[in-house]
Amino acid sequence: MFELFTLNRHILETQRAFPHATGSFTGLLQYIATAAKVVAREVRQANLAEHLGTSGAVNVQGEVQQKLDILAHNVLAKLMVESGYLAAMGSEEEDHEIITPNDHRRGQYVVNFDPLDGSSNLDANIPTGTIFSILPRISSSKEEPNVTDCMQPGRRQVAAGYILYGSATMFVYTTGAGVHGFTLDPTIGEFLLTHPNIKTPDYGTYYSANLGNRLFWSEGVRRYLDDLNLDDKEHGKPFSCRYVGSLVADFHRNLLYGGIYLYPSDSKANPGKPKPKLRLLYEANPLAMLVEQAGGKASDGHRHILDIVPQGLHQRVPLFIGSRQNVEELESYINRYERS
């Protein structure tokens, strides 16, 4: 008989080696996994339960909220507050940080999360995901938690991960000792280890980008894309473009197969003033920790994502992430054409 290695068992056995891995840290990861199962159920039943479509509200990002955005946020926030392991949270769906109420036990951790990335694709049955980042609380236990607890550089993360809701539900996470993937078996209600110690290839021949915005990107990025499409069989070109518009799904594929995901700043809405879209704290940072643990790299074009000091809860950054050699090659184009 093969051994069923569950996520809970993996968390318990691997966390013993880390000084920060208290019972609270282990418990918090398990609560996130429980929330993921609830969200996965709601995503599967969205058509039947009439949870598809927009809510009519707009979030702090200026994006129209989907019904499942709100549902996923409420599930995650409620379970994490009730866990007693959390001091504060930052969510894509809330204007301000969420402080654990006084009538709940407050823990020593902070979570930043995107409750349901790619939710605008739900009506087309395209995979979506939850992204999370766990940080140590930096405010004193004698004072009120505050936004600075959430606004820490990515290097301070003690864990990061995502849950992919697709043909199967996967929980992929790291605590700084490799990246491991678990697939939900709905018949027993457990995440089982299916992708141990994920390593992303050093170089890949896939790229993921919204080419509809290409005209609004910088010269370095455009020239890099031009070269990816050259007929050069010796170097695996032209590359294959794979893009579904769901960050978790695109990232997951490239993590396994190699390549690069690009989301540059663009000047579409602000001619002459390019602006980035993806959020640093609850999208770029957690995925950057994961890709570095898998042997890859994450950059804003000039510096490591994990080295950026946050200036705001919903700060946006350009993101170039994937196989190390691909990202470094892109950086060389940016340096060559944008720093002359």
C-alpha positions in Angstrom: 0.0 0.0 0.0 1.2 3.5 -0.8 1.6 6.0 2.1 -0.9 8.9 2.4 1.2 11.9 3.3 -1.2 14.6 4.3 -0.7 18.3 4.5 -1.3 18.4 8.2 1.3 15.7 8.8 3.8 17.5 6.5 3.3 20.7 8.4 3.8 19.0 11.8 6.9 17.0 10.8 8.7 19.7 8.8 8.1 22.6 11.2 10.0 21.1 14.0 13.3 22.1 12.3 12.4 25.9 12.4 12.8 28.2 15.4 9.7 30.2 14.5 7.6 27.0 14.1 5.6 27.2 17.3 2.3 25.4 17.7 0.6 28.7 16.7 2.5 28.8 13.4 1.5 25.2 12.6 -2.1 25.9 13.6 -2.3 29.0 11.4 -1.2 27.0 8.4 -3.8 24.4 9.2 -6.6 27.0 9.5 -5.6 28.4 6.0 -5.9 24.9 4.6 -9.3 24.5 6.2 -10.4 27.9 4.6 -9.1 26.7 1.3 -11.3 23.6 1.4 -14.4 25.8 2.1 -13.5 28.2 -0.8 -12.8 25.2 -3.1 -16.3 23.9 -2.3 -17.9 27.2 -3.1 -16.0 27.6 -6.4 -17.1 24.1 -7.5 -20.7 24.9 -6.7 -20.7 28.5 -7.9 -23.0 27.8 -10.8 -25.5 25.8 -8.8 -25.4 28.2 -5.8 -25.7 31.3 -8.0 -22.4 32.7 -6.7 -21.2 33.7 -10.1 -21.2 37.3 -11.5 -20.5 40.7 -9.9 -21.6 41.9 -6.5 -22.2 45.5 -7.8 -19.5 46.8 -5.4 -16.0 48.1 -6.2 -13.0 47.3 -4.0 -10.1 49.6 -3.1 -8.2 48.6 -6.2 -11.0 50.1 -8.3 -12.0 46.7 -9.5 -15.6 45.4 -9.7 -16.0 42.7 -7.0 -17.3 39.3 -7.9 -19.7 37.6 -5.5 -17.0 34.9 -4.8 -14.4 37.6 -4.1 -16.5 38.7 -1.1 -17.3 35.1 0.0 -13.7 34.0 -0.2 -12.5 37.1 1.8 -15.1 36.5 4.5 -14.3 32.8 4.8 -10.5 33.4 5.1 -10.8 36.4 7.4 -13.3 34.8 9.8 -11.4 31.5 10.2 -8.1 33.3 10.7 -9.5 35.7 13.3 -11.1 32.8 15.1 -7.8 30.8 15.1 -6.4 33.1 17.7 -3.0 33.0 16.0 -3.3 36.3 14.2 -2.7 39.9 15.1 -3.6 41.6 11.8 -4.4 40.9 8.2 -4.1 42.7 4.9 -6.6 41.8 2.1 -7.0 42.9 -1.5 -10.7 43.3 -0.8 -10.3 45.8 2.2 -9.2 49.4 2.1 -7.3 49.2 5.4 -5.6 46.5 7.5 -7.8 44.2 9.5 -7.0 44.1 13.2 -8.0 41.1 15.3 -10.8 42.4 17.6 -10.1 42.8 21.3 -12.6 40.2 22.2 -10.5 37.6 20.4 -7.1 36.2 21.4 -4.4 37.9 19.4 -1.4 35.9 18.1 2.1 36.8 16.9 1.5 36.5 13.1 0.2 38.6 10.3 -1.3 37.3 7.0 -1.6 39.2 3.8 -3.8 37.6 1.2 -5.6 37.8 -2.1 -8.8 35.8 -1.4 -9.6 34.9 -5.0 -7.1 35.9 -7.7 -8.5 35.7 -11.2 -12.1 35.8 -10.1 -13.2 37.8 -13.2 -12.6 34.5 -15.1 -15.0 32.5 -13.0 -17.9 32.8 -15.4 -15.8 31.1 -18.0 -14.8 28.3 -15.7 -11.1 29.3 -15.8 -8.9 28.3 -12.8 -8.6 30.8 -9.9 -6.6 30.9 -6.7 -5.9 32.2 -3.2 -2.5 33.7 -2.4 -1.2 34.1 1.1 1.9 35.5 2.9 2.7 34.9 6.6 4.9 37.4 8.5 5.9 37.7 12.2 4.2 40.5 14.1 6.6 43.4 14.8 4.4 45.5 17.1 4.7 44.8 20.8 2.1 42.5 22.3 1.4 45.4 24.7 0.3 47.7 21.9 -2.4 47.7 19.3 -1.5 45.9 16.1 -1.2 48.3 13.1 -0.5 48.6 9.4 3.2 48.4 9.9 2.8 44.8 10.9 1.5 44.1 7.4 3.9 46.3 5.6 7.2 44.3 5.8 9.7 43.4 3.1 9.2 40.0 1.6 12.5 38.7 3.1 10.7 38.7 6.4 8.1 36.2 5.3 8.1 32.9 7.3 5.8 31.2 4.9 4.0 31.8 1.7 1.8 29.8 -0.7 -1.2 29.6 -2.9 -4.3 27.4 -3.5 -5.2 26.7 -7.1 -8.8 25.9 -7.8 -8.8 24.1 -11.1 -9.4 20.6 -12.4 -8.0 19.7 -9.0 -7.5 21.8 -5.9 -3.8 22.2 -5.0 -2.2 23.7 -2.0 1.4 24.8 -2.7 3.5 26.3 0.1 6.9 27.0 1.5 8.3 27.7 4.9 11.8 28.5 3.6 12.9 24.9 3.1 11.7 24.0 -0.4 8.3 24.1 -2.1 5.8 21.3 -1.7 2.4 20.7 -3.5 -0.6 18.9 -2.2 -3.7 17.9 -4.1 -7.1 17.8 -2.4 -8.8 14.3 -2.3 -12.5 15.3 -1.9 -13.4 11.7 -1.0 -11.5 11.9 2.3 -11.3 15.7 2.6 -7.5 15.8 2.9 -4.7 17.5 1.0 -2.2 14.8 -0.1 1.4 15.3 -1.0 1.7 14.9 -4.8 4.5 17.3 -5.7 7.3 17.1 -3.2 10.3 19.5 -3.3 9.3 21.3 -6.5 12.2 22.7 -8.5 11.6 25.0 -11.4 13.9 24.6 -14.5 16.8 27.1 -14.8 15.5 28.0 -18.2 12.2 27.5 -20.0 10.7 28.2 -23.4 7.3 29.4 -22.2 6.2 33.0 -21.5 3.0 34.4 -20.0 2.0 38.0 -20.7 -1.1 40.0 -21.7 0.1 40.9 -25.2 -2.8 43.2 -25.7 -0.9 45.8 -23.6 2.4 45.4 -25.5 2.3 48.8 -27.1 2.2 50.4 -23.7 5.3 48.7 -22.3 8.8 50.0 -22.1 11.3 49.5 -24.9 13.4 47.0 -23.0 10.4 44.7 -22.4 9.2 45.0 -26.0 12.6 44.2 -27.5 12.9 41.2 -25.1 9.5 39.9 -26.4 10.6 40.5 -30.0 13.6 38.2 -29.4 11.5 35.5 -27.8 9.6 35.2 -31.1 12.7 34.9 -33.3 13.1 31.7 -35.3 16.1 30.3 -33.5 15.7 26.6 -32.9 19.2 26.3 -31.2 17.9 28.4 -28.3 14.4 27.0 -28.2 12.8 29.9 -30.1 10.3 31.0 -30.9 8.9 30.6 -27.3 5.4 29.4 -26.7 3.0 32.0 -25.2 0.7 30.6 -22.5 -1.6 33.1 -20.8 -5.0 32.7 -19.2 -5.2 35.9 -17.2 -5.2 34.2 -13.8 -2.0 34.8 -12.0 -2.0 31.7 -9.9 -2.7 29.4 -12.9 -0.1 31.1 -15.1 2.5 31.0 -12.3 1.8 27.4 -11.4 2.3 26.2 -14.9 5.6 28.0 -15.3 6.8 26.9 -11.9 6.5 23.3 -13.0 7.6 23.6 -16.7 9.9 26.7 -16.7 9.6 30.0 -18.3 8.7 33.6 -17.4 5.6 35.5 -16.4 5.6 39.2 -17.2 3.4 41.9 -15.9 5.2 45.2 -16.6 4.1 48.7 -15.8 2.0 50.1 -18.7 1.0 53.6 -19.8 -2.4 52.6 -21.2 -4.4 54.6 -18.7 -1.7 57.2 -18.1 0.1 58.2 -21.3 3.8 58.9 -20.5 3.4 57.7 -16.9 3.6 53.9 -16.8 2.0 52.3 -13.7 2.2 48.7 -12.4 -0.9 46.6 -11.5 0.1 43.6 -9.4 0.1 44.1 -5.6 3.4 43.7 -3.7 2.3 42.4 -0.3 -0.2 39.8 -1.2 0.6 38.8 -4.8 4.3 39.5 -5.7 5.9 38.8 -2.3 4.5 35.4 -1.6 5.0 34.2 -5.2 8.6 35.5 -5.1 9.3 33.5 -1.9 8.0 30.4 -3.6 9.9 30.8 -6.8 13.2 31.5 -5.0 12.7 28.5 -2.9 12.2 26.5 -6.1 15.4 27.8 -7.7 13.8 30.7 -9.7 13.8 34.4 -9.5 11.4 37.3 -9.1 12.2 40.9 -10.1 10.6 44.3 -10.8 13.1 44.6 -13.6 15.9 46.1 -11.5 15.8 44.5 -8.1 14.6 41.4 -6.2 11.0 41.6 -5.3 11.7 40.4 -1.8 14.1 43.3 -1.2 11.5 46.0 -1.8 10.5 48.0 1.3 6.7 48.5 1.2 5.4 52.1 1.1 1.7 51.2 1.2 -0.7 48.3 2.0 -1.9 48.1 -1.6 1.4 49.1 -3.3 1.8 47.9 -6.8 4.9 46.6 -8.6 6.0 45.4 -12.0 6.5 41.6 -11.8 8.9 39.4 -13.8 8.9 35.9 -12.3 10.0 32.4 -13.2 13.1 30.5 -14.3 16.3 32.3 -13.1 18.0 32.6 -16.5 14.8 33.9 -18.2 14.3 36.6 -15.6 18.0 37.6 -15.7 17.9 37.8 -19.5 14.9 40.1 -19.3 16.7 42.3 -16.7 19.7 42.6 -19.2 17.3 44.0 -21.8 15.9 46.5 -19.4 19.3 47.6 -18.3 20.5 47.9 -22.0 17.6 49.9 -23.4 16.3 51.8 -20.4 19.4 53.0 -18.6 21.3 54.5 -21.4 
